Amino acid sequence: MKMPVRACTKCGSPLSQYNPDLVCAPCSRLGSAPRVPDRAWRDEAVQRALAAWDFGQLVRLLRRRSGLSQMDVRALTGLTQSYISDLENGRKQLGGRDAIIDLLNGLGLPADLRALLLTPFINRDQRGIPDALDPAMPWTADRMVASLEVAVGGSMKRRSALAALSGVAISQYVLQSAVAPAEALAADTRDGTPVTPLLLDTMQATTDALRQLDATSGSGTLADTAKRHLKVLLGLLKTGSYDERMGRRLAAVTADTAIQTGWYTFDGGKHAAAQRLFLGALRAAHASGDSRLHAGVLSFLAIHGYSVGDPREAVTAARAARQSISDQDAPALHAMLLTRQARGHARLREERHALAALDEAEEMCARGRGEDDPHWLYWVNRGEILGQRGSCYLELGRPEQAAVAFASARGVLSRDEVRTRAQFLSRAATAQMRAGDADAGCATGQEVLSLVDGIRSARLDEHLQAMLLEAQNMRKAGPVKALLEQGEAVLRQRSEA
């Protein structure tokens, strides 16, 4: 059988015949193909970097212990030299499970060291050396229930056991969720409530009904109701009776409910509490075995990242989510995740990457819904993508393009999802005013103020305040003055409600 022509890993020239070392004759005379010797992997600092998921430090240490250049690492892994440099200097992170596997396989990770990827350590010192137990580990059903009980206000005993959770880097937590094996999920509790398909359908219907209420009237009154609903599901996980199949379904409903509870909490301005719920939801999605739910949780962690946290974590979460559904026919889910990635890039002022992600999101959205797109993603449409494009342009300091994108979005945004429409239009008004069109901005602002009555959302209030602050920077006459007076009255009324 004819072997495929390969390229020399040293100089890139074609190999005339198959060579297991993948190095041409001239380069072989100069030295053997680059490789990481086993002794480098046995270095204590190297193993600490591996256990800490600090891949930039890992590559740097392996190069130093092996005498390899960044070009040698490029030959081994296929990564570009600039990417390797950025990785070593902390400017980039690996974007998912497959990228990690490719890197470690290329560097020749010994089989006996793979278990270090699940070593329960966290970093505490500036050198990145792990010295404490990582509360993210292990990824078991018991830890899933415990983390969600803490998130909804569980016992102090549970709370103290997981108190160090905030010390875990979100990116590391995300990547752990991708590689940790799922535990069997069944409970034969003799006196427990039987978990049946009808019961789970009913619980899911409640979660879906709350989701619909949030889209129309905001999250202000939903968080407490959702928490009570989530506690019922946690009770079933702890004391119910179910086989493996029903256990996975129960975990899936729990994950979806925890996601929504986290969102209502986040939309209410309680960002730290929301993050705890999202991390618990990630555990439940992991236990369910549903990669789409896993991606859904990561999309909300991305929102948390680009809104109030580290935008780089938003990019990492969105990329990892797309990696987890690479085998799914889910163009709408991919489109939504690409907008989350774009928002992270925009906050980082990475314009080229943000616009590329938005272009791909529009292409995915245009394909329509796929067989594997989840039912809870009904709201993704062209209006949503255009609205997110406008938001990215606003972050990038391009208000004229933002105004155009928002104008295109308003014609296709659903009028039933009043909260979403009001948020995008408030940003549209801000973009118009920043672009110097006071009359258009004030007209859009007046439209927004007419929509917000009855919508309880701290995030919407933040958008309204930003819009009015923009108006204050303009001349205080005519429509601007009227907008400010009405806006102040609306905000006063909302704060008293």
C-alpha positions as a printed Julia matrix, in Angstrom:
497×3 Matrix{Float64}:
   0.0    0.0    0.0
   1.33   3.44  -0.92
   2.05   5.56   2.14
   0.9    9.21   2.13
   3.54  11.86   1.56
   4.36  13.68   4.79
   6.34  16.82   5.53
   9.52  17.07   7.53
   8.78  18.3   11.04
  12.03  20.27  11.03
  12.03  22.18   7.74
   8.63  21.44   6.2
   9.95  19.9    2.98
   8.06  16.87   1.55
   9.37  13.44   2.51
  10.11  11.28  -0.51
   9.16   8.13   1.39
   7.54   7.19   4.67
   9.76   7.9    7.65
   8.53   7.13  11.17
  10.62  10.01  12.55
   9.0   12.46  10.08
  12.32  14.15   9.39
  14.14  14.5    6.05
  17.69  13.24   5.43
  19.39  16.69   5.6
  17.68  17.49   8.89
  18.45  14.06  10.29
  22.13  14.76   9.73
  21.71  17.96  11.75
  20.0   16.21  14.61
  17.03  14.0   15.51
  13.41  15.13  15.3
  12.32  17.34  18.22
  10.79  15.56  21.16
  10.21  16.06  24.85
  12.32  13.53  26.77
  10.71  11.56  29.58
  13.06  13.14  32.13
  11.47  16.54  31.42
   8.03  15.18  32.32
   9.42  13.81  35.61
  10.35  17.31  36.79
   8.3   18.29  39.86
   7.49  21.79  38.58
   6.32  20.36  35.25
   3.94  17.99  37.0
   2.63  20.79  39.2
   1.88  22.9   36.12
   0.09  19.93  34.54
  -1.99  19.33  37.69
  -2.83  23.04  37.84
  -3.96  23.11  34.19
  -1.47  25.91  33.6
  -0.6   24.93  30.03
   1.39  28.07  29.29
   3.69  27.35  32.23
   3.77  23.69  31.23
   5.0   24.44  27.71
   7.57  26.95  28.98
   8.97  24.5   31.54
   9.06  21.59  29.09
  10.93  23.7   26.56
  13.52  24.73  29.14
  13.94  21.19  30.47
  14.24  19.81  26.92
  16.23  22.54  25.2
  13.47  22.99  22.6
  12.59  26.19  20.77
   9.08  27.48  20.18
   9.5   26.37  16.57
  10.2   22.85  17.83
   6.95  22.95  19.83
   5.21  24.17  16.68
   6.52  21.14  14.81
   5.26  18.82  17.55
   1.83  20.34  18.14
   0.82  22.21  14.98
   0.29  25.43  16.94
   1.71  28.61  15.45
   4.81  30.14  17.0
   2.88  33.32  17.88
   0.16  31.27  19.61
   2.79  29.35  21.6
   4.35  32.65  22.66
   0.96  34.05  23.71
   0.15  30.82  25.56
   3.41  30.94  27.52
   2.88  34.6   28.4
  -0.74  34.16  29.5
  -2.26  36.12  26.62
  -4.11  33.07  25.27
  -5.64  29.93  26.72
  -6.45  26.59  25.18
 -10.06  26.63  24.03
 -11.41  23.2   24.9
 -10.84  19.51  25.57
  -9.68  18.6   22.05
  -7.15  21.44  21.98
  -5.72  20.23  25.3
  -5.55  16.64  24.09
  -3.84  17.68  20.84
  -1.25  19.72  22.74
  -0.46  17.0   25.28
  -0.34  14.25  22.66
   2.0   16.35  20.55
   4.28  16.92  23.52
   4.22  13.21  24.33
   2.5   13.19  27.73
   3.38   9.85  29.39
   0.31   7.69  30.01
   1.0    7.42  33.73
   0.77  11.22  34.14
  -2.68  11.64  32.59
  -4.31  11.23  35.98
  -2.7   14.51  37.05
  -5.25  16.35  34.9
  -7.83  15.41  37.52
  -5.62  16.0   40.56
  -7.67  17.95  43.12
  -5.37  20.98  43.53
  -5.75  24.71  43.09
  -3.15  27.47  42.7
  -2.42  29.74  45.63
   0.97  31.36  45.02
   2.24  33.68  42.3
   4.34  30.93  40.73
   1.23  28.88  39.96
   2.23  26.03  42.28
  -0.79  24.13  43.65
  -0.87  23.75  47.4
  -4.48  23.21  48.44
  -7.34  20.86  47.71
  -9.52  21.97  44.81
 -13.19  22.09  45.88
 -14.21  21.5   42.26
 -13.11  17.89  42.59
 -14.44  15.27  42.44
 -17.14  15.57  39.76
 -19.66  13.33  41.47
 -23.42  13.34  41.95
 -22.98  14.1   45.65
 -20.87  17.17  44.91
 -23.47  18.29  42.36
 -26.23  18.23  44.96
 -24.0   19.85  47.59
 -22.95  22.72  45.32
 -26.56  23.46  44.33
 -27.73  23.3   47.93
 -25.13  25.91  48.78
 -26.2   28.02  45.81
 -29.85  28.07  46.88
 -29.03  28.68  50.53
 -28.34  25.22  51.92
 -26.98  24.18  55.28
 -23.96  25.91  56.8
 -22.22  22.54  57.03
 -22.43  22.14  53.29
 -21.55  25.8   52.77
 -18.32  25.55  54.77
 -17.3   22.42  52.87
 -17.49  24.3   49.58
 -16.49  27.75  50.8
 -13.22  27.72  48.84
 -15.01  27.38  45.51
 -14.32  31.0   44.62
 -10.59  30.2   44.61
 -10.92  28.02  41.52
 -10.27  29.75  38.21
 -13.43  29.56  36.1
 -11.46  28.52  33.02
  -9.97  25.56  34.91
 -13.42  24.62  36.23
 -14.82  24.73  32.69
 -12.07  22.52  31.31
 -12.4   20.04  34.18
 -16.07  19.64  33.33
 -15.04  18.59  29.83
 -12.62  15.82  30.83
 -13.99  14.47  34.12
 -15.79  11.13  33.68
 -19.51  11.05  34.49
 -20.52   9.03  37.53
 -23.32   6.45  37.39
 -26.56   8.08  38.49
 -29.13   5.77  40.04
 -30.78   5.57  43.46
 -32.82   2.65  44.77
 -34.42   4.33  47.76
 -37.07   2.02  49.16
 -39.27   4.73  50.67
 -38.37   7.47  48.21
 -40.64   9.13  45.65
 -40.57   7.17  42.38
 -39.13   9.39  39.64
 -41.31   8.73  36.61
 -41.41  10.19  33.09
 -44.69  11.97  33.93
 -43.17  13.56  37.03
 -40.13  14.79  35.08
 -42.34  16.12  32.27
 -44.27  18.13  34.86
 -41.1   19.49  36.45
 -39.72  20.46  33.05
 -42.98  22.18  32.14
 -42.68  24.36  35.25
 -39.14  25.36  34.26
 -40.32  26.19  30.73
 -43.24  28.27  32.03
 -40.9   30.35  34.19
 -38.63  30.87  31.18
 -41.52  32.27  29.16
 -42.47  34.65  31.98
 -38.9   35.95  32.15
 -38.89  36.74  28.41
 -41.97  38.92  28.73
 -41.89  40.51  32.19
 -38.34  40.11  33.48
 -36.85  38.13  36.32
 -37.71  40.38  39.27
 -40.31  38.08  40.82
 -39.06  34.74  39.49
 -35.82  34.03  41.36
 -37.42  32.92  44.63
 -40.02  30.79  42.84
 -37.32  29.14  40.73
 -35.22  28.41  43.83
 -38.14  26.64  45.47
 -38.65  24.61  42.31
 -34.94  23.75  42.24
 -35.05  22.6   45.87
 -37.79  20.1   44.99
 -35.56  18.66  42.26
 -32.63  18.44  44.67
 -34.89  16.59  47.11
 -35.69  14.06  44.39
 -31.99  13.6   43.62
 -31.27  12.94  47.29
 -34.22  10.78  48.34
 -36.04   9.75  45.16
 -35.99   6.32  43.59
 -34.79   6.15  39.98
 -32.79   4.0   37.59
 -29.87   5.2   35.47
 -32.04   6.51  32.62
 -34.4    8.43  34.91
 -31.44   9.67  36.93
 -29.9   11.24  33.83
 -33.2   12.88  32.94
 -33.61  14.16  36.49
 -30.11  15.67  36.32
 -31.01  17.28  32.99
 -34.15  18.96  34.36
 -32.15  20.03  37.41
 -29.45  21.53  35.19
 -31.97  23.46  33.1
 -33.73  24.73  36.22
 -30.45  25.74  37.86
 -29.42  27.6   34.69
 -32.66  29.57  34.7
 -32.49  30.21  38.44
 -28.96  31.52  37.97
 -30.12  33.75  35.14
 -33.0   35.25  37.16
 -30.54  35.86  39.99
 -28.01  37.47  37.64
 -30.68  39.6   35.98
 -31.63  40.74  39.48
 -28.12  42.09  40.04
 -26.84  39.35  42.39
 -23.81  38.36  40.35
 -21.83  36.25  42.84
 -24.91  34.22  43.8
 -25.69  33.7   40.12
 -22.2   32.38  39.44
 -22.6   29.77  42.2
 -25.83  28.61  40.58
 -24.2   28.42  37.15
 -21.32  26.33  38.51
 -23.8   23.99  40.19
 -25.75  23.79  36.94
 -22.53  22.82  35.16
 -22.21  19.85  37.49
 -25.82  18.82  36.85
 -25.35  19.13  33.07
 -22.2   17.01  33.36
 -24.13  14.36  35.31
 -26.94  14.37  32.72
 -24.59  13.51  29.89
 -26.34  16.1   27.66
 -23.65  18.12  25.87
 -26.22  20.72  24.8
 -27.08  21.51  28.42
 -23.36  21.64  29.17
 -23.01  24.2   26.38
 -26.03  26.1   27.67
 -24.49  26.51  31.14
 -21.22  27.69  29.6
 -23.11  30.3   27.58
 -24.4   31.86  30.82
 -20.96  31.71  32.41
 -19.8   33.59  29.32
 -22.43  36.29  29.93
 -21.2   36.54  33.51
 -17.62  36.84  32.24
 -18.11  39.61  29.7
 -20.62  41.51  31.86
 -19.09  41.58  35.34
 -16.07  39.26  35.31
 -13.13  38.46  33.04
 -14.0   38.73  29.31
 -11.29  36.18  28.56
 -13.26  33.63  30.57
 -16.26  34.4   28.36
 -14.24  33.52  25.27
 -12.91  30.33  26.88
 -16.37  29.23  28.03
 -17.95  29.85  24.62
 -15.19  28.02  22.77
 -15.3   25.08  25.16
 -19.08  24.94  24.73
 -18.8   24.79  20.94
 -16.19  22.06  21.27
 -18.56  20.0   23.43
 -21.33  20.05  20.77
 -19.1   19.53  17.73
 -20.94  16.27  16.98
 -24.41  17.85  17.23
 -26.6   19.21  14.42
 -27.36  22.4   16.34
 -26.71  25.52  14.22
 -28.88  27.74  16.44
 -26.94  26.69  19.54
 -23.65  27.32  17.74
 -24.92  30.75  16.64
 -25.84  31.73  20.18
 -22.46  30.6   21.53
 -20.65  32.57  18.82
 -22.41  35.76  19.94
 -21.21  35.09  23.51
 -17.69  34.62  22.21
 -17.98  37.81  20.16
 -19.09  39.83  23.21
 -16.01  38.61  25.1
 -13.73  39.58  22.21
 -15.42  42.98  21.98
 -14.84  43.7   25.67
 -11.19  42.8   25.1
 -11.13  45.13  22.06
 -10.27  42.21  19.79
 -12.28  43.6   16.9
 -11.2   41.17  14.18
 -12.07  38.14  16.29
 -15.37  39.65  17.45
 -16.56  40.42  13.91
 -15.44  37.02  12.61
 -17.48  35.29  15.34
 -20.52  37.44  14.5
 -20.23  36.66  10.78
 -20.13  32.95  11.55
 -23.1   33.35  13.93
 -25.17  34.89  11.14
 -24.24  32.03   8.81
 -25.24  29.46  11.42
 -28.5   31.25  12.16
 -29.38  31.36   8.46
 -29.29  27.55   8.35
 -32.39  27.37  10.54
 -32.88  24.92  13.37
 -31.08  21.61  13.38
 -32.25  18.24  14.63
 -30.27  18.61  17.84
 -31.09  22.24  18.67
 -32.68  22.2   22.16
 -36.26  23.3   22.8
 -35.14  25.98  25.27
 -33.31  27.88  22.53
 -36.46  29.14  20.83
 -35.39  32.8   21.1
 -32.35  32.67  18.81
 -33.16  34.39  15.51
 -31.69  36.96  13.14
 -32.89  39.82  15.35
 -30.94  38.42  18.3
 -27.76  38.09  16.21
 -28.09  41.63  14.84
 -28.74  42.99  18.31
 -25.6   41.31  19.6
 -23.67  42.76  16.65
 -24.87  46.21  17.68
 -23.76  45.57  21.26
 -20.31  44.5   20.06
 -19.93  47.61  17.9
 -20.9   49.72  20.92
 -18.21  48.02  23.03
 -15.68  48.54  20.23
 -16.32  52.28  20.15
 -18.09  52.27  16.79
 -21.5   53.85  17.56
 -22.41  54.56  13.91
 -22.14  50.86  12.98
 -23.89  49.93  16.22
 -26.84  52.18  15.36
 -27.12  50.56  11.92
 -27.06  47.05  13.4
 -29.68  47.9   16.01
 -31.89  49.49  13.32
 -31.72  46.25  11.34
 -32.46  44.21  14.46
 -35.57  46.1   15.57
 -37.55  45.02  12.51
 -37.07  41.31  13.26
 -36.98  41.25  17.07
 -39.96  39.47  18.61
 -42.5   41.91  20.05
 -43.56  39.26  22.56
 -40.14  39.25  24.27
 -40.58  42.74  25.63
 -37.63  42.7   28.05
 -35.14  41.7   25.31
 -36.59  44.29  22.93
 -36.34  47.03  25.56
 -32.7   46.16  26.33
 -31.62  46.25  22.69
 -33.52  49.47  22.02
 -31.94  51.16  25.05
 -28.53  50.3   23.6
 -29.72  51.53  20.21
 -30.64  54.9   21.72
 -27.21  55.09  23.37
 -25.52  54.31  20.05
 -27.54  56.94  18.19
 -26.68  59.62  20.73
 -22.98  58.7   20.72
 -23.05  58.93  16.95
 -24.33  62.51  17.31
 -27.96  61.93  16.28
 -29.74  63.36  19.33
 -33.2   63.43  17.77
 -33.12  59.75  16.73
 -31.62  58.72  20.08
 -34.28  60.56  22.04
 -37.07  59.12  19.91
 -35.77  55.59  20.49
 -35.31  56.39  24.17
 -38.93  57.5   24.49
 -40.0   54.24  22.86
 -37.94  52.27  25.39
 -39.48  54.12  28.34
 -42.94  53.25  27.05
 -42.05  49.53  27.08
 -40.54  49.05  30.53
 -43.62  49.35  32.72
 -44.1   46.06  34.57
 -40.68  44.62  33.59
 -38.55  43.87  36.66
 -34.9   43.57  35.64
 -31.81  45.1   37.25
 -29.9   44.64  34.0
 -32.54  46.6   32.1
 -32.32  49.35  34.72
 -28.56  49.51  34.11
 -29.16  49.94  30.37
 -31.72  52.68  31.04
 -29.26  54.5   33.3
 -26.52  54.27  30.66
 -28.92  55.65  28.05
 -29.9   58.59  30.25
 -26.27  59.27  31.15
 -25.52  59.53  27.44
 -28.37  62.01  27.09
 -26.94  64.11  29.93
 -23.77  64.56  27.91
 -25.74  66.25  25.12
 -27.47  69.6   24.95
 -30.22  69.97  27.57
 -32.94  71.36  25.3
 -35.91  70.06  23.36
 -36.16  66.27  23.07
 -33.11  65.64  25.29
 -34.65  67.52  28.18
 -37.96  65.72  27.75
 -36.22  62.32  27.66
 -34.26  63.06  30.82
 -37.33  64.23  32.72
 -39.37  61.19  31.72
 -36.44  58.84  32.32
 -35.8   60.14  35.82
 -39.48  59.72  36.65
 -39.52  56.15  35.31
 -36.39  55.16  37.24
 -37.78  56.7   40.42
 -40.99  54.77  40.0
 -39.12  51.52  39.34
 -36.93  51.95  42.42
 -40.02  52.44  44.59
 -41.85  49.43  43.19
